[in-house]
Amino acid sequence: MIRHELSQWPLVISVSAGLQTLESLQAFTEDWNRWLDRGEPFVSLRVFADADALVHPEGSAQSAKQWLQARGADIRRHMMGMASVVPADQFEKISKMNVEKLFGIPASTFARTDEALAWLRERVLAPRGLRLDAAAVRAAVDAARAGATAG
């Protein structure tokens, strides 16, 4: 299950828990399409609550590749940056992926939410004169996490 929290816009918080289905990933890309279609710059904080959330369902790679090709210019135009938080036991494996190169935007992977927030604040938001309310973001992450793990 994937839950989004938009209360901190332009920061989009997405929390994934458990195994995803092709349908849930399609809904995820539809959400991204809506945010990209706003034509406003935004930042993504993706939190993977467990190792299962990192597993791609069979058949998803091709559709993800097609979506990235179709929306790549919009991602580079509208996204300021992306931070991903993964379970600590998955960090070494996942951090080897070059998300920054894949998306063409500042991007990094972290084992702790606080590290991701510090990176977003320093690397992505502050240079643009934007502030980050870490306590409000942590509360939004917790709310999204509760929703993602309850479903």
C-alpha positions in Angstrom: 0.0 0.0 0.0 1.2 3.5 -0.8 0.0 6.6 1.0 0.7 10.2 0.1 0.7 13.2 2.3 0.5 16.6 0.6 0.1 18.8 3.7 3.7 20.0 3.4 3.5 20.9 -0.4 5.8 21.5 -2.2 7.1 18.4 -0.3 5.2 15.3 -1.4 5.6 12.5 1.2 5.0 9.0 0.0 5.1 6.0 2.3 5.1 2.5 0.9 4.5 -0.6 3.0 4.2 -4.2 2.1 4.2 -5.8 -1.4 2.9 -3.6 -4.2 0.7 -4.7 -7.0 0.7 -3.6 -10.6 -2.5 -1.7 -9.8 -1.0 0.1 -6.8 2.0 1.1 -8.9 -0.2 2.3 -11.7 -2.1 4.5 -9.2 1.2 5.8 -7.9 2.2 6.9 -11.4 -1.2 8.5 -11.9 -0.6 10.5 -8.7 2.8 11.6 -10.0 1.2 12.6 -13.3 -1.2 14.9 -11.4 1.6 16.5 -9.5 3.7 17.0 -12.6 0.7 18.4 -14.5 0.4 21.1 -11.8 3.4 22.7 -13.5 4.8 23.7 -10.0 8.2 22.7 -8.6 8.0 20.1 -5.9 10.2 17.7 -3.8 9.6 14.0 -3.1 10.3 12.2 0.2 9.7 8.5 -0.4 9.7 6.3 2.7 9.8 2.5 2.3 8.4 1.1 5.6 9.7 -2.4 5.1 11.8 -4.5 2.7 8.6 -5.8 0.9 7.8 -2.2 -0.2 11.0 -2.2 -2.2 10.0 -5.3 -4.3 8.7 -4.5 -7.8 5.9 -6.7 -8.9 6.4 -8.8 -12.0 5.7 -6.9 -15.1 6.3 -3.5 -13.6 9.7 -2.7 -15.0 8.6 -2.1 -18.6 5.7 0.2 -17.6 8.0 2.1 -15.2 10.6 2.5 -18.0 7.9 3.7 -20.4 6.6 6.2 -17.8 10.1 7.6 -17.1 10.7 8.0 -20.8 7.3 9.8 -21.3 7.6 12.0 -18.2 11.4 12.4 -17.9 11.4 16.0 -19.2 8.6 17.0 -16.8 10.4 15.4 -13.9 13.6 17.3 -14.6 11.6 20.5 -15.2 9.3 20.3 -12.1 11.1 18.2 -9.5 13.6 20.0 -7.2 14.8 16.7 -5.7 14.0 13.3 -4.2 15.1 11.6 -1.0 14.3 8.0 -0.3 14.3 6.4 3.1 14.8 2.6 3.2 15.0 0.1 6.0 18.5 0.1 7.5 19.1 -3.6 6.5 18.3 -2.7 2.9 20.4 0.5 2.7 23.6 -0.9 1.4 21.9 -2.7 -1.5 19.5 0.1 -2.4 22.0 3.0 -2.0 24.1 1.5 -4.9 21.3 2.5 -7.4 22.0 5.9 -9.0 18.6 7.5 -8.5 20.1 10.9 -9.3 21.2 9.7 -12.8 17.9 7.8 -13.4 15.7 10.9 -12.7 18.1 13.6 -13.7 17.5 15.6 -10.5 19.3 15.8 -7.1 18.4 12.5 -5.4 19.8 10.4 -2.6 18.9 7.4 -0.4 19.0 7.3 3.4 18.5 4.8 6.2 16.9 7.4 8.5 14.2 10.0 8.0 16.1 12.6 9.9 19.1 12.2 7.5 16.8 12.6 4.5 15.3 15.7 5.9 18.6 17.3 6.6 19.7 16.5 3.1 16.5 17.9 1.6 16.9 21.0 3.7 20.5 21.7 2.9 20.8 20.4 -0.7 17.3 21.1 -2.2 15.2 23.5 -0.2 17.5 26.1 1.4 19.3 27.0 -1.9 15.8 27.9 -3.2 14.9 30.0 -0.2 12.4 27.3 1.0 12.0 26.2 4.6 11.4 22.7 6.0 9.4 22.2 9.2 11.0 18.9 10.3 8.5 18.3 13.1 5.5 18.8 10.7 7.2 16.5 8.1 7.9 13.8 10.8 4.2 14.0 11.9 3.0 13.7 8.2 5.4 10.7 7.7 4.0 9.1 10.8 0.4 9.7 9.6 1.1 8.3 6.1 3.0 5.3 7.6 0.0 4.5 9.9 -2.3 4.6 6.8 0.1 2.6 4.6 0.6 -0.2 7.2 -3.1 -0.3 8.2 -4.2 -1.0 4.6 
